[in-house]
Amino acid sequence: MTTSAHMTTGAQTAVAPARARTATATATVRRRQGFQHGGWFVAPFLALFALFVIWPLLRGVYLSFTDANISGDDASFVGLDNYREALNDPAMWDALGNSAYFTLLVVPCITVLALLLALLAHNIERGKWLWRLCFFVPFLLPSTVAANMFQWLFTQGIGLINETFGLDTPWLTDKSYAMLAIVIETLWWTVGFSFLLYLAALQGIPEHLYEAAKLDGANAWHRIVHITLPMLRNITGLVIALQILASLQLFDQAVVMMDFSPGPELATRSFVQYTLEQGFTSYRVGYASAMSIIFFVIIAVVALARMWLLRNREESGR
Amino acid sequence: MAGSFGFAALGTGADALASNARTRVRYWNLFSGGDGANMIAMLDAFRTADPDIDVKDSTLQWGNPFYTKLAMAAAGNRAPDLGVMHMGRVTGFSPGRLLDPWDVGLLAKYGVREQDFNPKLWQRGIIDGKLYALPLDIHVQLCFYRKDVLKKADLLGDDGRMIPVTSTDEWFDVLKRAKAVQKKGLQTIGLWTNDQNFQWWFFVAFYTQLGGRWFNDDNTEVLFDTDKATQVLEFLRRHVTDGYVIPGAPTGEQFVNGAPFTWEGNWSVPVFSGAKLDYGATPLPPVFGSQATHAESHAFVLPHQSDRGGATNEGAHELAAYVVKHALQWAAGGHIPAYTPTLSTAAYQKLTPQNEYVGAMDHQATEPKVWFAGSTGVLAQDLGPVVVSSTMGSARPDKVAGTMKSHLTKLLASKNPMDGRTAAQGGAVA
């Protein structure tokens, strides 16, 4: 949307350079005045942002080139040693693998589930508000609360889930189930957000498209496949991208559900948790910083890839 | 947490009014639950004994956050006057920089002397010739057994205690006989098969029974014996394959409900006594011939202060000495008091099952004295999950023994981030 608006402005400028110059001059004046006033409003935020985001980020980059420990003194410059060690550290790759595995499980499940729930809540006639509330409310819970609840639900012997389904599954203590348990908890806890995005998008699809299709004899299934899904394409892209970024940063629910351990046989130790261990169990702040930067790069690559894909699709769509 | 912060805030206000003439000693510990209550009772007793010292105690969450806070407080020169640590962590805690040594003369003035302690235990607190950790207790891994079940299986001796076991065959025979008479649907023994801490502690115990070593005296060479390790790992695994364990089943609860055995830390004593069970507790059975059970210690330390000294420092010495000497209450939590005169008092000898396992003091299996050792330290965090993978059957014992050796080799070569030295380069000189 923003991109196309810019393009239009650009085209007009080319056609009428003189008028554009005047316009630019006015804009500059306006912008300068705007900054004078707006600057003061933004200043408190900027100061806090610089103090708590920019400065720690720069400090983290600096620390990643040192052998700093938790006490903060006696750090010496070690060049790329931390990075070299991290890239050769099988435990780091295992942890990254765990985060990726979690992402791979969560993203498709949550996307499909959110869509189904949204279709349900959108098409249901009675008690619409109740459905919306039910699906969205878990998202409002703090992660520790949701994770604690599921820790009880999954406990072998007394947990409600095994009880209900007549199972005796060691959800939290066996390496083949532990990550699944976290995935299930995450689905319940966060599906509400994607659900809401889908619901809003569904309400934005013009009714006349469905009417026209109906006149042409399309049944409900055809209408979903040929109207609803294509009209939701952009929002699906957004949901997937946001979910990938959120899932890769797996940490709090896993740590709470596993009682701050890395899970059975390290099965649920995420990248973030391993970084934390290096920094705060092994006291290797420099090494932990280097891993954070590596993680930052991975996340940035994923985000950029998403933007690139999106742009390609927009261009091919035009 | 919120509650304790609230009380801490209240305490500060009241102390500020009352503590003009008194010496204030700030003391950080990591005791919650029953241990916490016992520690508070001992502090209250001290407050009555010496009203001139104003003890300001703070309880922090056990585990790594505690050590991180203590380290950062010491590095930032905001350290408390007195702290508690696990003995095994002291070597890695940069003694001399984050910890100050004890004044042994001052301790003696308050009645605590080296000869009142188990010599090996006292030595663990000494680094570069100075005492950095004053032991309060040892806490050990125990074999808890239900007398009501074992009686039916004829496994109790004339003294009402479990019959001695000296080999793995004897041990599995005991399990078999107990299983025959136990309540159905329960496991025969709780082993914490999924828990990386417990599995690691059990491994250390049995590996020590076999006479296994970790490193040479100079910490330059790995002497880890993979054959012995394999024997231990196979022994642990066999409990699962022979069907004596339900993996993942809650251990303590099963024991309370009638499972004949469970291996737990001695801190479970108040739990089982509270449940009014007819039970006993021995050190882990010497199935490989010699006695040894895993032991760690809580110890008092002096976090580094650049201006340590004077009345506050003396107050910290007095307080620590008092608690170490009056640790009978502490024994109620199952811990074995480090101060040996306590052990020969009539009051202690009347405590059951404490009097059954007090001998564990002389057969401690501990982690090697290196910077990466200690409760929830790097060593346990690295090797614990590996031991679990063998016990649970996802990796073969002999392969796991090899993995453990390669971890140990890597750790021995790595530098302590606190001072940039490897284990061979310093710290562990006793």
Interface residues (C-beta under 8 A of the other chain):
Chain A: D67 N69 I70 S71 G72 D73 D74 Q156 G157 P170 L172 T173 D174 K175 F260 S261 P262 P264 E265 L266 E277 F280 T281 S282 Y283 R284 V285 G286 Y287
Chain B: G63 N64 P65 T68 A71 M72 A74 A75 G76 S94 R97 L98 N194 Q196 P247 G248 A249 P250 E253 T376 G377 V378 Q381 P385 V388 S389 M392 S394 K415 P417 M418 D419 G420
